[in-house]
Amino acid sequence: MSSLDHLVLATPDLAATVAEVTRLTGTRPVPGGVHPGLGTRNFLLGLGEGAYLEIIGPDPEQGAPEGPRPFGIDGLSEARLATWAIRVEDIDAAIAASRQAGYDPGEPRDMSRRTPDGEQLSWRLTLDAERGQTGLVPFLIDWGRTAHPAANLPVVPLVGLEALHPHPERIEPHLTAVGAKLPVKAGNRPSLAATVFGETGLVVLH
């Protein structure tokens, strides 16, 4: 099985959501960087065991991007846990294996961003344009030789991650195909919920 890389908390108001996560957990996320051309920037918070929470929203210092912002950000009225990523070492092989198992995670895309201290991070991920890069099935990410962003982040330990879906039996084969483990319960609409252990106790992000 592949390991959790990060959770994506998408928001229409980055500053407000960073403040709210800080209030809930007692730990302030740190600036991650800017995504040039996508109109977004992010803040990061460690989850332990090499994973992290990405809080991503519109970058007020960038103009409007040519296309829609990732993770359905343009259509949000409040923050939501949009999707998650699993880390793989050979993304091309992982994509081929998933397709052979009956699920197409999308084509890989090269991406990069510069950290606030000037370090250039580069990675490849599967971009599922059809589903708008959201959903219960994680996208794949391969950091190659880049230092992983979870290193040296303040940590709020992840206690659990689970999902709801009207038809769990439709999602579970796709999770298996990409090598992901995620409890999926029956619910009215697809959603993710992450439980973290903050300074004041358990906090649920969804």
C-alpha positions, 0 to 999 in steps of 0.5 A, spaced: 500 500 500 502 507 498 502 512 504 498 518 505 502 524 503 497 530 504 490 532 505 488 538 501 483 543 505 481 547 499 478 554 501 475 561 498 479 565 503 486 562 505 487 567 511 481 566 514 481 558 514 489 559 516 486 563 522 480 558 524 485 552 523 490 555 528 484 556 533 481 549 532 488 546 533 492 551 537 498 550 532 499 555 526 500 553 519 506 555 516 507 558 509 508 553 503 509 557 497 505 560 491 503 556 485 504 561 479 499 561 473 494 557 478 492 563 482 493 559 488 498 559 494 498 554 500 500 554 508 502 547 511 501 543 517 504 537 519 500 531 521 506 526 523 509 520 519 511 524 513 504 527 512 501 534 512 495 538 511 495 543 505 491 549 506 490 552 499 486 558 496 486 564 492 493 568 492 491 575 492 497 577 489 496 573 483 491 575 477 485 571 475 488 565 472 486 563 465 483 556 467 479 554 474 483 554 480 484 547 482 480 543 487 474 546 486 476 553 489 472 557 485 466 554 487 467 554 494 463 558 499 467 555 505 473 551 506 472 543 505 477 537 505 477 536 498 481 530 496 488 527 499 494 524 496 498 518 496 506 518 495 509 513 490 516 512 488 515 511 480 508 515 478 508 512 471 509 505 474 503 506 479 499 509 474 500 503 469 498 499 475 492 502 477 489 502 470 490 495 469 486 494 475 481 498 472 481 505 474 485 511 471 487 516 475 489 521 470 495 523 466 501 525 470 503 533 470 510 536 472 509 542 477 513 546 482 513 552 487 518 556 490 518 556 498 518 562 502 526 561 503 527 561 496 528 553 495 525 550 489 520 544 490 518 540 484 514 534 483 509 530 479 502 528 480 496 525 477 491 531 474 484 528 474 481 534 470 474 530 469 473 530 476 476 537 478 482 534 482 477 533 488 474 526 491 475 521 495 480 517 491 486 520 492 491 523 486 498 520 486 504 524 487 511 523 486 516 528 489 522 524 486 529 527 489 525 533 492 526 534 499 519 532 502 515 538 505 513 535 511 520 535 514 520 541 519 513 542 519 509 544 526 505 537 527 498 536 529 498 528 529 492 525 524 488 520 528 484 518 523 481 519 516 474 516 513 469 518 508 462 518 506 459 516 500 452 514 497 455 508 494 461 505 498 461 499 493 463 504 487 469 507 490 472 501 494 475 498 487 478 505 485 481 505 492 484 498 491 486 500 484 491 506 486 493 502 493 490 506 498 486 505 504 480 509 506 474 507 510 468 509 506 461 509 510 454 510 507 452 517 507 448 522 503 453 525 499 461 524 498 465 527 503 472 526 507 473 527 514 480 528 518 481 527 525 487 531 528 489 531 535 490 539 537 492 542 543 485 542 546 483 535 544 480 532 538 479 536 532 475 534 526 476 537 519 471 536 513 
